[in-house]
Amino acid sequence: MLESRSSQYVVDGKDLYHKGKDYILQKVPLKEEIMEILRTMHEEACGGHFSHDIMLRKIMLTGFT
């Protein structure tokens, strides 16, 4: 099972990327980056208190997975 899922990921230097069904690579954030990403999404001009789905969509649009 691990081998079949590993084809969905690419390592570039120290960064890990997930390859989506559309073959677009999205960076997998480090644990240390997650809180900064959430803070940035919350405090930006269009930020605020959104549902889980909307926040996840916003984060993915910035290139993270």
Secondary structure, 3 states (H helix, E strand, C coil): CHHHHHCCEEEECCEEEEECCCCCEEEECCHHHHHHHHHHHHHCCCCCCCCHHHHHHHHHHCCEC
